[in-house]
Amino acid sequence: MSTMVRQARGEAGETMAELIVTIAVVGLAVAAIVGALATGISASSTHRQRASADTVARSVAEAIKDRKVPLDPNGSYAASIWTGPPPPSIPIVDTTGYNVGISALCLKSTDVNSTAITSANFAACSASTTGLQSITVTVTSTGGKAEQESVTVLKRAT
């Protein structure tokens, strides 16, 4: 009689193979989700570094351009230009975590008003500059993947 009762209740359960397959499928799904999250976090970090480097580059370029800094005929600009005491309207640029590089090219022609402003018309600066420089500020983050951003501004002798 006891065997009849067991069969009637239907004690059929999950087999070991079914459980292993279920665990494997769930494990693969979790691994895919964790991988996607890791990729998203890495992309977010890279984007944040690039955006911050761009902000620092633009701030340094504007500080050089707007602080009434005299045009350096040799194209050499010291860090004190953008980190030193600014006019009240321009804040000090915080470059912590970034390497800042500046390169300047001077307009080759002496006729500033009729010369096209293209990269072909600029060359290395010398003491006989024409009064117009193309200043490129390159900022590289020091952490992570060392993201780099550049900004170019034109500076005319004041």
Secondary structure, 3 states (H helix, E strand, C coil): CHHHHHHHHCCCCCCHHHHHHHHHHHHHHHHHHHHHHHHHHHHHHHHHHHHHHHHHHHHHHHHHHHCCCCCCCCCCCCCHHHHCCCCCCCCCCCCCCEEEEEEEEEECCCCCCCCCCCHHHEEECCCCCCCEEEEEEEEEECCCCCCEEEEEEEEECC
